[in-house]
Amino acid sequence: MHGTILRTTNGGYNWINQTNPFTGTVKSFYGVSFTDAYTGTVVGENGTILRTTDGGNSWVSQENTLSGTAKPISAVQFINPTTAFACGYEGTILRTTSSGLKWESQISGTDNTLSDISFLDSNTGTIVGGNVILHTTNGGFDWIKQPNPMSGTQNWFNSVSFSDANNGTVVGNIGTILHTTDGGNNWISQPSGMNDIIFCGVSFANKNNGIVVGYGGTILKTTNAGINWFSQLCGTNLTLQSVSYVDTNTASIAGWYGTILQTINGGEITAIKYNDKYIIPTHFYLSQNYPNPFNPTTTISYELPKPSNIQLKVFDLLGREVETLFKGEQPAGKYEVNFNGSGLSSGIYFYMLKAGDFIGTKKLILLK
């Protein structure tokens, strides 16, 4: 998230922050895929596609290959050094056969946001998203909607993993775990015992061994293709976003606030790392926006020492509310919010943070 790219060369014991063409911005990255130790691609906000051929020492933008689209890209997977698929908002599916030099749009048949990809070869793959499961057997020239046992609900599928042509698993909101043994022609719901948890990521090392991660530091593991799922302790209650298996013993998990977990013994977490940027603050704090004066955008930062129900609002000189930037529950941490004043006239405004008993107010100046 927020322009961060980390790399390790020692199994995750150390992570190095790499520079990228968008350093200094808050552009977010959502997906990554490497074909070898040096060649990889990341995708994200506003149609961003970056590629490296030197292990991440330098990144080159491939945005111009997307015909000007600004739709966020959620996931990317390279099947071989030249062929890859990407998916994203409003049913976007992209395909390249030229290592990303050229990306072509494919017809998905849906306007729903697509979240994740699992391809076994250049022809056979599955993409999931907002209450939809899509499958192709001809390289994406045709995408078929598969039967969905959750079709009567407003469910959201966040991640998919196939271990072979027949066996696959999809996870999503409201504790959803779906499993297929026939390539997706039929999906069966598997009980997770956590109907109030959002599952964000899934990865299978083989037909039987898989891991699911999600909100609140949730980690579930199966050794029998999902017939039974067992909770695992991980030492954090932060949301875990994605998981990747190397083999049945080795897996890595990434989550909120720079959390990185690793296991080398099949499930017991043996390494935990947090990005120093996200050390939990010791007190409430509202920073001065930057830049100030601004035109038309500025960034407002604040810190929460504990989970809080917050309101962040902008007011004019007469005390009239101009915009609510955020309202709701947030865990402890450091936050940045962008404010766009393009629809306002030049002048002095105020922004106020309410978090429990804490109230902070600061002045911002819009100059056009």
C-alpha positions in Angstrom: 0.0 0.0 0.0 1.0 3.7 -0.4 3.8 3.1 -2.9 5.7 0.6 -0.7 7.7 -2.2 -2.3 9.7 -4.5 -0.1 12.2 -7.2 -1.1 14.0 -10.0 0.8 16.9 -12.2 -0.2 17.2 -14.2 3.0 13.8 -15.8 3.4 12.1 -12.8 5.0 14.5 -12.2 7.9 15.2 -8.8 6.4 13.1 -6.7 4.1 14.5 -3.8 2.1 12.4 -0.9 1.0 12.8 -0.4 -2.8 12.3 2.8 -4.7 9.7 3.1 -7.4 8.6 5.6 -10.0 5.9 6.9 -7.7 8.0 7.5 -4.6 6.6 10.4 -2.7 3.0 9.7 -3.6 0.3 7.7 -1.9 -0.5 5.5 -4.9 -1.3 2.0 -3.6 -0.2 -1.4 -5.0 -2.5 -4.4 -4.8 -0.8 -7.3 -6.5 2.6 -8.7 -7.4 3.9 -11.6 -9.6 7.5 -12.7 -10.2 8.7 -15.3 -12.8 12.2 -15.5 -11.4 14.4 -13.7 -8.8 14.9 -10.7 -11.0 11.7 -10.3 -13.2 8.5 -9.2 -11.7 5.4 -6.9 -12.0 3.3 -5.0 -9.5 -0.2 -3.5 -10.1 -2.4 -1.2 -8.3 -4.3 2.1 -8.2 -5.2 4.1 -11.3 -4.3 1.3 -13.7 -0.7 1.2 -12.4 1.6 -1.5 -13.8 5.3 -1.5 -12.9 7.9 -4.0 -14.1 11.4 -4.8 -12.9 14.1 -7.0 -14.6 16.8 -6.4 -12.0 15.2 -7.8 -8.8 13.5 -4.5 -8.0 16.5 -2.2 -8.0 14.6 -0.2 -10.7 10.9 -0.2 -11.8 9.5 0.9 -15.2 6.0 2.0 -15.6 3.9 0.2 -18.2 0.7 2.3 -17.7 0.8 3.5 -21.3 0.0 -0.1 -22.5 -3.5 0.2 -20.9 -4.9 2.6 -23.5 -5.3 5.3 -20.9 -7.5 3.3 -18.4 -7.4 4.5 -14.8 -9.3 1.6 -13.3 -7.6 0.1 -10.3 -5.9 -3.3 -10.9 -6.4 -5.8 -8.1 -4.2 -8.8 -9.0 -1.7 -10.0 -11.6 -0.3 -13.4 -12.4 2.5 -14.4 -14.8 2.2 -17.9 -16.1 5.5 -17.8 -17.9 8.0 -15.0 -18.7 5.8 -13.6 -21.5 2.2 -14.4 -20.6 0.2 -12.9 -17.8 -3.3 -11.9 -16.7 -4.5 -9.1 -14.6 -8.0 -8.2 -13.2 -9.5 -5.2 -11.4 -12.5 -2.9 -11.0 -15.6 -2.9 -13.1 -14.9 -6.4 -14.6 -11.5 -5.5 -16.0 -9.5 -8.4 -17.3 -6.2 -7.8 -19.1 -3.8 -10.2 -20.9 -0.3 -9.8 -22.2 1.8 -12.2 -24.2 4.7 -9.8 -24.5 6.0 -9.5 -20.9 3.7 -6.5 -20.4 4.9 -4.4 -23.4 1.3 -4.7 -24.6 -1.8 -5.4 -22.5 -5.1 -6.3 -24.2 -8.6 -6.1 -22.6 -10.8 -9.2 -22.5 -14.6 -9.4 -22.2 -15.4 -10.6 -18.7 -19.2 -10.4 -19.0 -19.5 -8.6 -15.6 -19.3 -5.1 -14.2 -18.4 -6.4 -10.8 -15.0 -5.7 -9.3 -12.6 -8.6 -9.8 -10.2 -9.4 -6.9 -8.0 -12.3 -7.6 -6.6 -14.7 -10.2 -5.4 -18.3 -10.3 -4.0 -19.7 -13.5 -2.5 -23.2 -14.0 -1.2 -22.6 -17.5 -1.7 -20.1 -20.3 -5.2 -21.4 -21.1 -6.8 -22.5 -17.9 -7.6 -20.1 -15.1 -10.2 -18.7 -12.6 -10.9 -15.1 -11.6 -13.1 -14.2 -8.6 -14.7 -11.0 -7.3 -18.0 -9.4 -6.3 -20.2 -12.5 -6.0 -18.9 -13.9 -9.2 -16.6 -16.8 -10.2 -15.2 -16.7 -13.8 -13.4 -19.6 -15.6 -11.6 -19.9 -18.9 -10.1 -22.8 -20.8 -8.9 -20.9 -23.8 -6.6 -18.2 -22.5 -9.4 -15.8 -21.6 -11.0 -15.4 -25.0 -14.1 -16.7 -23.3 -14.9 -16.3 -19.7 -17.8 -18.5 -18.3 -19.6 -17.7 -15.0 -19.5 -20.8 -12.8 -22.4 -21.9 -10.5 -22.2 -20.0 -7.3 -23.7 -21.5 -4.1 -23.7 -18.0 -2.6 -25.6 -16.4 -5.5 -28.6 -15.5 -3.2 -26.4 -13.3 -1.0 -24.4 -10.1 -1.6 -21.1 -12.0 -0.9 -17.7 -10.8 -2.0 -15.0 -13.3 -3.1 -11.5 -12.0 -2.2 -9.1 -14.7 -3.2 -8.8 -18.0 -5.2 -6.2 -20.8 -5.3 -6.1 -23.9 -7.5 -3.5 -26.6 -6.8 -4.4 -28.5 -10.0 -6.9 -28.5 -12.8 -9.7 -30.0 -10.5 -9.0 -28.8 -7.0 -9.6 -25.1 -6.0 -10.7 -22.9 -3.1 -12.3 -19.5 -3.0 -12.7 -17.4 0.1 -14.6 -14.2 0.9 -16.8 -12.3 3.3 -19.0 -13.7 6.0 -16.6 -16.6 6.6 -17.1 -18.0 3.1 -14.9 -20.9 2.0 -15.9 -22.6 -1.3 -14.2 -25.7 -2.6 -14.3 -27.5 -6.0 -13.0 -30.9 -7.1 -14.1 -30.7 -10.7 -12.5 -27.5 -12.0 -15.3 -25.2 -10.8 -18.3 -26.9 -12.4 -19.5 -27.4 -8.8 -18.6 -25.4 -5.7 -19.4 -26.7 -2.2 -19.5 -24.5 0.8 -17.1 -25.6 3.6 -17.8 -24.6 7.2 -15.2 -22.3 8.7 -16.8 -21.7 12.1 -16.2 -18.0 11.6 -19.3 -16.6 9.9 -18.5 -13.0 11.1 -14.9 -13.0 9.7 -13.8 -11.6 6.3 -11.3 -13.9 4.7 -8.9 -12.0 2.5 -6.4 -14.6 1.2 -6.0 -18.3 0.4 -3.1 -20.4 -0.8 -2.7 -24.2 -1.3 0.6 -25.9 -1.5 -1.0 -29.0 -3.0 -4.5 -30.7 -3.0 -4.7 -31.1 0.7 -2.6 -28.5 2.5 -4.0 -24.9 2.5 -4.0 -21.7 4.5 -6.7 -19.0 4.8 -6.1 -15.6 6.3 -8.3 -12.6 7.2 -9.5 -10.0 9.6 -8.4 -9.9 13.2 -5.2 -11.9 12.7 -7.2 -14.9 11.6 -5.2 -17.9 10.2 -6.9 -21.2 9.3 -5.1 -24.3 8.1 -6.3 -27.5 6.5 -4.4 -30.7 5.8 -7.4 -32.6 4.2 -8.6 -30.3 1.4 -10.8 -28.2 3.6 -12.9 -30.9 5.2 -11.6 -29.5 8.5 -10.1 -26.1 9.2 -8.1 -25.4 12.3 -7.3 -21.9 13.8 -3.6 -21.1 14.3 -2.0 -18.6 16.7 0.0 -15.8 15.1 0.8 -13.2 17.7 -1.2 -10.4 16.1 -4.8 -9.2 15.8 -4.1 -7.1 12.8 -5.9 -8.0 9.5 -3.9 -10.4 7.3 -4.4 -9.6 3.6 -2.6 -12.3 1.6 -0.7 -15.7 2.0 1.7 -17.5 -0.3 2.9 -21.1 0.0 6.4 -22.1 -1.1 6.0 -25.7 0.0 4.0 -27.6 2.7 6.3 -26.2 5.4 7.1 -22.7 4.2 4.6 -19.9 3.8 4.5 -16.1 4.1 1.7 -13.8 5.1 1.3 -10.1 4.6 -1.1 -7.8 6.4 -2.0 -4.3 7.6 0.5 -1.8 9.0 3.5 -3.6 7.3 2.8 -6.9 9.0 4.8 -9.8 7.6 4.5 -13.4 9.0 6.5 -16.5 8.1 6.4 -20.1 8.9 9.0 -22.8 8.1 7.4 -25.7 9.9 3.9 -25.9 8.4 2.0 -23.5 10.5 3.7 -22.2 13.7 4.7 -18.6 13.0 8.5 -18.4 13.3 9.0 -14.8 12.2 7.0 -11.6 12.7 8.0 -8.2 11.3 6.2 -4.9 11.4 7.1 -1.9 9.2 8.7 0.7 11.6 6.4 3.2 10.0 3.5 1.6 11.7 4.7 1.4 15.3 1.6 1.9 17.5 1.5 5.6 18.7 1.5 6.4 22.4 -1.1 9.3 22.2 -3.7 10.9 20.0 -2.3 13.4 17.5 -3.6 15.5 14.6 -0.8 16.8 12.3 -0.8 20.0 10.3 -1.9 19.2 6.7 0.8 19.2 4.0 1.2 21.1 1.8 -0.5 24.2 3.4 -1.4 26.4 1.6 -2.6 23.9 -1.0 -4.2 23.6 -4.5 -6.2 21.5 -4.9 -5.1 18.5 -2.8 -3.5 18.1 0.6 -2.8 15.3 3.1 -4.0 15.1 6.6 -2.3 12.8 9.1 -3.3 11.6 12.5 -2.4 9.0 15.1 -4.5 6.8 17.3 -3.0 5.0 20.3 -6.0 2.6 20.6 -9.0 1.5 18.6 -11.4 4.4 18.3 -14.6 5.5 16.7 -13.5 8.6 14.8 -14.9 11.5 12.7 -12.6 13.5 10.5 -14.5 16.5 9.0 -13.7 19.8 7.1 -15.6 23.0 7.9 -15.7 26.5 6.4 -15.1 29.8 8.4 -18.8 29.9 9.3 -18.7 26.4 10.9 -20.6 24.8 8.1 -19.5 21.2 7.3 -17.8 21.0 3.9 -16.9 17.3 3.8 -16.7 14.2 6.0 -13.3 12.6 5.2 -13.8 9.5 7.4 -16.4 8.3 9.9 -16.2 4.9 11.7 -14.1 2.6 13.7 -10.3 2.4 13.2 -7.6 0.3 15.0 -4.6 1.9 16.6 -2.1 3.2 14.2 -1.0 6.1 12.0 -3.2 7.3 9.1 -3.1 9.6 6.1 -6.2 11.0 4.3 -6.2 13.0 1.1 -8.5 16.1 0.9 -9.4 17.5 -2.6 -10.6 21.0 -2.6 -11.1 21.4 -6.3 -14.8 22.1 -5.8 -14.3 24.8 -3.3 -13.4 28.5 -3.5 -10.1 29.9 -2.2 -10.1 30.6 1.5 -9.5 29.4 5.1 -11.0 26.2 6.2 -10.7 24.0 9.4 -10.5 20.3 9.8 -11.4 18.5 13.0 -10.7 15.0 14.4 -12.9 13.5 17.0 -11.7 10.2 18.5 -13.4 9.3 21.8 -12.7 12.2 24.2 -10.0 13.6 22.0 -10.8 16.6 19.8 -8.2 18.2 17.6 -8.7 21.1 15.1 -6.3 22.8 12.7 -6.5 25.4 9.9 -5.9 24.8 6.2 -5.7 27.4 3.4 -6.8 26.8 -0.1 -5.2 29.1 -2.7 -6.3 28.8 -6.3 
